Each structure stands twice: as C-alpha cells, then as structure tokens.
C-alpha cells in the first residue's frame, strides 16, 4: 500500500481509503466489521464516514454507519491510533435530495449545530476524537451533487465561513478534532477557508472530498491547483461512478442487490451520454486485459493531486478487487487513450 501526506500535516493516509456509506443499508454490522478487518490487514488506514450515512439517507437508519464503526472500535481499542478516522457533518437542506431529518432543514454550520453533530458522531463512533472532521457540503447554494451551472440564488442566510472555521478551531483546541476538511466544495469556497485561516490565525483545511472519476474530471479545473500550491489534496469519492465503471451495468444489466438496481435515487451516472462514455472506458480496459473496476481506480490512483481514493464495496470480493487496484499501473500509452476519450466526451456525468 502506498501512503500520501494529508495536507500539510504529519499524517500519512493510505492511497485507498475505505468508504462506508452502504453500511446500515446494503451492509450489516457484521459485513462492516469484516470489511474493516480486511482493509486494515491490507494496509488501508483511512476510514471515511458521515453522520448522514447510510445512503439513501433515512431517519430510521441515520447514524448506523458510525455506530457500526463504533462497535468495531469498542472491540479493538488498541487499533484506534493506527486508524485515520474521518467523518462529516451534514449541511442545510438547500437541494431537494438533501436530508431534512438531521436537526431540521436549517441545519447550518453554526456553533449549536456543529457542536451537536460532532458530539453525536463521537458518541456513535465510541471515540474521544476524529482525525478529520469535514463539512459534507457547503452552507450556501452552489454547484454540488451534479449541478453543472452556478445557481444564482440569494440564500436568506448562510453562516459566515470565518464563524464556522472559528468553531471548528475550538474543536481542534479541545482535542476532539485533529484536522479539518471540506467536501463537495468549490474553488471559491476553498479560497475563503484559506483566507479566513490566514486572517484569523486559525487551522487550515487539509483536504477536500469531491467526486472524481473517468466520468467526472471537473475537479481538475480550478481545484486541482490547490493540491499543488496549498497542499489541499483530494479525497476522491465515487471513483467507480456508483459502480457503473466496473462494467456490471453494461447492456442494461441490473444485478440483484446492486445500488442502481435497488434505488432510484442514484441517477447521476445513468444519463445516456454517461452510459455511452462508460462503455468506451470498459471496452478500453478489456482491450488492455484489465478489470474495468481496477482500470478505473488505477486512473484515479495515478493523479498527482490525489491524497486518497475512497472506495466503497458491498462484498469482500469487491473490496479485494478495489484494494488490488494499487498494483495496477497504467502505461503512458493507456493514459493517452483515456485522455483521447475524455477529449471526445468530457465529463459526461459531473
């Protein structure tokens, strides 16, 4: 396993991170524990969760993912220091699919909500601190979750970023949080967090968790330079585009138990242009004798701005294959072919 530095900190995180958003919906507590065991045995040290998980978000299951991690930690106290544990606070419900059952639709990043969210996560995780605490999405209307154009919306109220960062800095001082990150953020947002940190002498954000895959390379425009200039590395989510890039949905197939088969919510990668592009990448992988899933993950792994590639699995076989992508190195010729396909059909599923 390869390890990369988390921002400008002394923390080293595994190239593959363990995503957990299916735990409590598609995966049982026993499944979750087995995945943690396998991942740690194979060099993974980053586990990423969220107070909202599992997904699809429902009041009946909210927090189950963190609880499963917590029961594992309760059984493996000596392993806590070896794990880089990350979680997220859910933001306000500014889009239709944003959950409204977590502290209400107006769940903003003020002291009250941040404190309640963090304490709830720590209780469910059965730990005194998290290594990385992230804002799941911005406290403002902006380009998130598949939006391709900036929404010109005047929000009635948003918590100032300086105020949010000041509260998070207090958590760091208390020892409840080691480092701070953002998620589903924009270049403007990252710039504001960095400016606030410099102006007020507060902790800098160290990471950004955004979607990145063969079907969505929008991160490269505007955000990737922050990894180079300011050490704000990418924690890439949906590197397999909800499983589409594994090839398992080719030809209209809908395997039993698969996410797209089960839930209508996940339509982000099922647009005609995305399906067409997926087929081209799957065919390219097979032409070079590679597993489509490992091919897609190896591409993400190869990016210089990547800190960790967050993979999610509903079976140990999938987890094994995904972690195995670290052994796959794409040649310059293959990377050139990928770029040619990307130029032909750029970002079909942002």
Secondary structure, 3 states (H helix, E strand, C coil): CCEEECCCCCCEEECEEEECCCECCCECHHHHHHHHHHHHHCCCCEEECCCCCCCCCCCCCCCHHHHHHHHHHHHCHHHHHHCEEEEEECCCCCCCCCCCCCCCCCCCCCHHHHHHHHHHHHHHHCCCCEEEEEECCCCCCCCCCCCCCCCCCCCCCCCCHHHHHHHHHHHHHHCCEEEEEEECCCHHHHHHHHHHHHHHCCCCEEEEEEECECCECHHHCCCHHHHHHHCCEEEEECCCCCCHHHCCCHHHCCCCCCHHHHCCCCCCCCCHHHHHHHHHHHHHHHHCCCCHHHHHHHHHHCCCCEEEEEECCCCHHHHHHHHHHHHCCCCHHHHHHHHHHHHHCCCCCC
